[in-house]
Amino acid sequence: MREGIVLRAANGLYTVQAQDHHYHCSLRGNLKKDLRYTTSAAHAPRVTHARRAMVNDPVAIGDRVQISETGHGAGVIEEVLPRRTRFTRAGFRGKEQTLVCNIDQLVIVFACADPQPDLWKLDRFLVAAETQGLAPLIVANKRDLVGRDDAARFFAEYGSAGYPIVVTSASERDGTAELAARLVDRVSAFVGPSGVGKSSLLNAVQPGLNLRTSEVGGVTHKGRHTTTTAQLIPLRAGGWVADTPGLRQLDLLDASRDEIESAFPELRLLLGRCRFQDCRHDHEPDCAVKLAVAAGELAERRYRSFLALAAEASPRS
């Protein structure tokens, strides 16, 4: 048995790096199912029930796994070790899909233009990061299309809220050195819509990767899916980075209203200051959040984004 890390996953086949070797692995059948065992102390555990797991991928890139060798660079994944963190979304038929595991940082890439930045969608990525225990980093790419002042203006409310922001131009290699420094000795995942330049940024951060890129559609001005399979890439400067396919939709999985509320840093500072302890920051009088909006201390768009996301919250709170 060897312990390794999953670098690539596609169509039920996995590339695993273990002790400086790459293995092309399949998955042990039991890992594809949700198994239930007997719990008697007097007898060895045995399976009493088996059903298909309610996840799209029982193994994702970034997973630490135990593999057995079958020869000629092939192997079988026998066990998936406990995950430290993970980034998930709702996949096919509402099943949970894990995109990447055991990361420290979620690098959320949006373009300043072409495609135009959808800040409501950016809020959704940020809430997903916060509710899943991941440190977010906003990257505003394609600065060259709008100029530095406009780029700063587009994303100003996030800086005011306390989020770290790096403004970049992959085509001009501007800001890429600062971005590279933030990746050293960390495990990061690049996420965001299609066409914002995630792969182009990685090519700039580490020359020689030669990740495939494409232009944004000239008619729709929407991004095209160039990266179709997520992969984990080792960085020469230290650390790992995951390149993931563009996401046109990101549903928040089982996030409660309280969790969404706490996922907005500027709201966290105001919690407990409202007149009513169970204030929902909507129609209640003497609400600290609404007063902050009225005073210009809290961006109104971010407030309205909170209300929209809170309306989708899981009913458990």
C-alpha positions as CSV (number, residue, x, y, z in Angstrom):
1,M,0.0,0.0,0.0
2,R,1.2,3.5,-0.9
3,E,-0.2,6.8,0.2
4,G,-0.6,9.5,-2.5
5,I,-2.5,12.5,-3.6
6,V,-5.0,12.6,-6.4
7,L,-3.9,15.0,-9.2
8,R,-6.5,14.3,-11.8
9,A,-9.9,12.7,-11.9
10,A,-11.9,12.0,-15.1
11,N,-14.5,9.3,-16.1
12,G,-13.7,7.1,-13.1
13,L,-10.0,7.1,-13.6
14,Y,-7.5,8.9,-11.4
15,T,-3.9,10.0,-11.6
16,V,-2.3,9.6,-8.2
17,Q,1.2,10.9,-7.2
18,A,2.8,8.6,-4.6
19,Q,6.5,8.8,-3.7
20,D,7.4,10.8,-6.8
21,H,5.7,8.3,-9.1
22,H,2.5,8.7,-11.0
23,Y,-0.1,5.9,-11.0
24,H,-3.2,5.5,-13.2
25,C,-5.8,4.2,-10.8
26,S,-9.3,2.8,-10.8
27,L,-11.5,2.9,-7.7
28,R,-12.3,-0.1,-5.5
29,G,-15.9,-0.9,-5.9
30,N,-16.9,-0.5,-2.3
31,L,-15.8,3.2,-2.4
32,K,-18.6,3.9,-4.9
33,K,-21.3,2.8,-2.4
34,D,-22.6,3.9,1.0
35,L,-22.0,0.9,3.2
36,R,-23.6,0.1,6.5
37,Y,-22.0,-2.3,8.9
38,T,-23.1,-4.3,12.0
39,T,-21.8,-2.9,15.3
40,S,-21.7,-6.0,17.5
41,A,-18.6,-6.1,19.7
42,A,-18.7,-9.9,19.7
43,H,-18.5,-10.4,15.9
44,A,-16.4,-8.9,13.1
45,P,-18.2,-6.1,11.2
46,R,-20.1,-7.2,8.1
47,V,-22.1,-5.2,5.5
48,T,-25.8,-5.2,6.2
49,H,-26.8,-2.7,3.5
50,A,-25.2,-1.1,0.4
51,R,-26.5,1.6,-1.8
52,R,-25.1,4.1,-4.3
53,A,-23.5,7.0,-2.6
54,M,-25.3,10.3,-2.9
55,V,-22.3,12.1,-4.4
56,N,-21.1,12.4,-7.9
57,D,-17.5,11.7,-7.2
58,P,-16.4,9.7,-4.1
59,V,-12.8,10.8,-4.9
60,A,-11.7,14.3,-6.0
61,I,-8.5,16.0,-6.8
62,G,-6.6,16.8,-3.6
63,D,-7.7,13.7,-1.8
64,R,-5.1,11.8,0.1
65,V,-5.6,8.1,-0.7
66,Q,-4.1,4.7,-0.1
67,I,-3.5,2.7,-3.3
68,S,-2.4,-0.8,-4.1
69,E,-0.1,-1.3,-7.2
70,T,-1.2,-3.6,-9.9
71,G,1.9,-3.3,-12.1
72,H,3.0,-1.2,-15.1
73,G,2.2,2.1,-13.4
74,A,-1.4,1.2,-12.6
75,G,-3.1,0.8,-9.3
76,V,-6.4,0.7,-7.3
77,I,-7.5,3.3,-4.8
78,E,-8.3,1.3,-1.7
79,E,-9.1,4.0,0.8
80,V,-9.8,7.7,0.9
81,L,-8.2,9.4,3.9
82,P,-10.2,11.9,6.0
83,R,-10.6,15.3,4.3
84,R,-9.3,18.4,6.0
85,T,-11.4,20.8,3.8
86,R,-13.4,20.6,0.6
87,F,-15.1,22.8,-2.0
88,T,-18.4,21.4,-3.2
89,R,-21.4,22.3,-5.3
90,A,-24.7,20.8,-6.3
91,G,-24.1,18.5,-9.2
92,F,-26.3,16.3,-11.5
93,R,-29.8,15.8,-10.1
94,G,-28.9,17.7,-6.9
95,K,-26.2,15.3,-5.8
96,E,-23.3,16.8,-4.0
97,Q,-20.2,17.2,-6.2
98,T,-16.8,17.7,-4.5
99,L,-14.5,19.7,-6.9
100,V,-11.3,19.8,-4.8
101,C,-10.2,18.7,-1.3
102,N,-7.7,19.6,1.3
103,I,-7.2,23.2,0.2
104,D,-6.2,26.2,2.3
105,Q,-7.3,29.0,-0.1
106,L,-10.0,29.6,-2.6
107,V,-8.8,31.9,-5.4
108,I,-12.0,33.4,-6.9
109,V,-11.2,34.8,-10.3
110,F,-13.5,37.3,-12.0
111,A,-12.8,39.5,-15.1
112,C,-13.0,43.3,-15.0
113,A,-14.6,43.0,-18.5
114,D,-15.2,40.5,-21.3
115,P,-17.1,38.9,-19.6
116,Q,-18.5,41.6,-17.5
117,P,-18.2,40.9,-13.7
118,D,-21.3,39.6,-12.1
119,L,-20.9,40.7,-8.6
120,W,-24.0,38.9,-7.4
121,K,-22.3,35.7,-8.5
122,L,-19.0,36.7,-6.9
123,D,-21.0,37.1,-3.6
124,R,-22.2,33.5,-4.0
125,F,-18.6,32.2,-4.4
126,L,-17.5,34.2,-1.3
127,V,-20.3,32.8,0.8
128,A,-19.5,29.3,-0.4
129,A,-15.9,29.8,0.6
130,E,-16.8,31.2,4.1
131,T,-19.4,28.5,4.8
132,Q,-17.0,25.7,3.8
133,G,-14.2,27.0,6.0
134,L,-11.9,28.2,3.1
135,A,-9.9,31.5,3.0
136,P,-11.1,33.5,0.0
137,L,-8.8,35.6,-2.3
138,I,-10.4,37.7,-5.0
139,V,-8.5,38.1,-8.2
140,A,-9.8,40.9,-10.6
141,N,-8.2,39.8,-13.9
142,K,-8.1,41.6,-17.3
143,R,-7.3,44.9,-15.8
144,D,-5.8,45.9,-19.1
145,L,-9.4,46.1,-20.6
146,V,-10.7,48.8,-18.3
147,G,-7.7,50.5,-16.6
148,R,-6.6,50.3,-13.0
149,D,-9.0,53.0,-11.6
150,D,-12.1,51.3,-13.1
151,A,-10.9,47.9,-11.9
152,A,-10.5,49.3,-8.4
153,R,-13.9,50.9,-8.5
154,F,-15.7,47.7,-9.7
155,F,-14.4,45.7,-6.7
156,A,-14.1,48.5,-4.1
157,E,-17.0,47.2,-1.9
158,Y,-15.0,44.0,-1.3
159,G,-11.9,45.8,-0.1
160,S,-14.1,47.8,2.2
161,A,-15.5,44.6,3.6
162,G,-12.0,43.3,4.3
163,Y,-11.5,40.8,1.5
164,P,-8.0,40.5,0.1
165,I,-7.9,41.5,-3.6
166,V,-5.2,41.2,-6.3
167,V,-5.7,43.1,-9.5
168,T,-4.1,41.4,-12.5
169,S,-3.6,41.3,-16.2
170,A,-2.5,37.9,-17.4
171,S,-1.8,39.2,-20.9
172,E,0.5,41.9,-19.6
173,R,1.9,39.9,-16.7
174,D,0.7,42.7,-14.4
175,G,0.0,41.6,-10.8
176,T,1.0,38.0,-11.4
177,A,4.1,38.2,-9.2
178,E,1.9,39.3,-6.3
179,L,-0.5,36.5,-7.0
180,A,2.3,34.0,-7.2
181,A,3.6,35.1,-3.8
182,R,0.1,34.4,-2.3
183,L,0.2,30.8,-3.6
184,V,3.6,29.8,-2.1
185,D,3.5,26.9,0.4
186,R,-0.3,26.8,0.2
187,V,-2.8,24.5,-1.4
188,S,-5.1,26.8,-3.5
189,A,-7.9,26.2,-6.0
190,F,-8.7,28.6,-8.8
191,V,-12.5,28.9,-9.3
192,G,-14.8,31.3,-11.1
193,P,-16.9,31.6,-14.3
194,S,-15.7,30.5,-17.7
195,G,-13.6,32.9,-19.7
196,V,-12.2,35.0,-16.9
197,G,-8.6,33.8,-17.5
198,K,-7.9,31.2,-14.7
199,S,-5.7,29.1,-16.9
200,S,-4.0,32.1,-18.5
201,L,-3.1,33.4,-15.0
202,L,-1.6,30.0,-14.0
203,N,0.4,30.0,-17.2
204,A,1.7,33.5,-16.2
205,V,2.4,32.4,-12.6
206,Q,4.3,29.3,-13.6
207,P,5.7,29.6,-17.2
208,G,5.9,26.3,-19.0
209,L,2.5,24.9,-17.8
210,N,1.0,25.5,-21.3
211,L,-2.5,25.1,-20.0
212,R,-5.1,25.4,-22.8
213,T,-6.8,28.8,-23.1
214,S,-9.4,30.3,-25.5
215,E,-11.0,33.7,-26.2
216,V,-14.4,34.8,-25.0
217,G,-17.2,34.5,-27.5
218,G,-17.4,37.5,-29.7
219,V,-21.2,37.4,-30.0
220,T,-22.4,36.5,-26.6
221,H,-19.3,37.8,-24.7
222,K,-19.7,34.8,-22.4
223,G,-16.8,32.5,-21.4
224,R,-16.2,29.2,-23.1
225,H,-15.4,26.1,-21.2
226,T,-11.7,25.6,-22.0
227,T,-10.8,23.7,-18.9
228,T,-13.0,20.6,-18.8
229,T,-11.3,18.5,-16.1
230,A,-9.9,19.7,-12.8
231,Q,-6.3,19.0,-12.1
232,L,-3.9,19.7,-9.2
233,I,-0.6,21.2,-10.2
234,P,2.6,21.3,-8.1
235,L,4.3,24.8,-8.0
236,R,8.0,25.1,-8.3
237,A,8.0,27.8,-5.7
238,G,6.3,25.5,-3.2
239,G,2.6,24.6,-2.8
240,W,-0.1,23.2,-5.0
241,V,-2.8,24.9,-7.1
242,A,-5.9,23.4,-8.6
243,D,-7.2,24.5,-12.0
244,T,-11.0,23.9,-12.2
245,P,-13.6,24.2,-15.0
246,G,-15.6,27.4,-15.2
247,L,-18.8,27.4,-13.1
248,R,-21.8,29.1,-14.7
249,Q,-23.9,28.3,-11.6
250,L,-23.1,27.7,-8.0
251,D,-25.8,26.5,-5.6
252,L,-25.2,26.8,-1.8
253,L,-25.6,23.4,-0.3
254,D,-27.4,23.3,3.0
255,A,-26.2,26.6,4.2
256,S,-28.4,28.0,7.0
257,R,-29.5,31.6,7.3
258,D,-27.2,32.1,10.3
259,E,-24.2,30.7,8.3
260,I,-24.9,33.0,5.3
261,E,-25.2,36.0,7.7
262,S,-21.9,35.1,9.3
263,A,-20.3,34.7,5.8
264,F,-20.6,38.5,5.1
265,P,-17.7,40.0,7.1
266,E,-19.3,43.5,7.2
267,L,-22.4,42.0,8.7
268,R,-20.5,40.0,11.3
269,L,-19.3,43.3,12.9
270,L,-23.0,44.3,13.4
271,L,-24.4,41.1,14.8
272,G,-25.8,41.5,18.3
273,R,-26.5,45.2,17.9
274,C,-30.0,45.0,16.6
275,R,-33.0,45.7,18.9
276,F,-34.3,42.1,18.5
277,Q,-32.0,39.2,19.1
278,D,-33.6,37.2,16.3
279,C,-33.6,40.1,13.8
280,R,-33.6,39.0,10.2
281,H,-32.4,42.4,9.0
282,D,-35.4,42.9,6.7
283,H,-38.5,44.7,8.1
284,E,-37.6,44.9,11.8
285,P,-37.2,48.3,13.5
286,D,-33.9,49.4,15.1
287,C,-31.9,47.0,12.9
288,A,-28.2,47.7,13.1
289,V,-27.7,46.4,9.6
290,K,-30.4,48.6,8.0
291,L,-29.1,51.6,9.9
292,A,-25.6,50.9,8.6
293,V,-26.9,50.8,5.0
294,A,-28.8,54.1,5.5
295,A,-25.6,55.7,6.9
296,G,-23.5,54.5,3.9
297,E,-21.4,52.3,6.2
298,L,-22.6,49.1,4.5
299,A,-22.9,48.8,0.7
300,E,-26.6,48.6,-0.3
301,R,-25.9,46.1,-3.1
302,R,-24.1,43.8,-0.7
303,Y,-27.0,44.1,1.8
304,R,-29.5,43.2,-1.0
305,S,-27.3,40.3,-2.0
306,F,-27.4,39.0,1.6
307,L,-31.2,39.1,1.6
308,A,-31.3,37.2,-1.7
309,L,-29.0,34.5,-0.6
310,A,-30.6,34.3,2.8
311,A,-33.9,33.6,1.1
312,E,-32.3,30.4,-0.4
313,A,-31.1,29.2,3.1
314,S,-31.7,25.8,4.4
315,P,-34.8,25.7,6.7
316,R,-32.8,24.3,9.6
317,S,-32.4,27.8,11.1
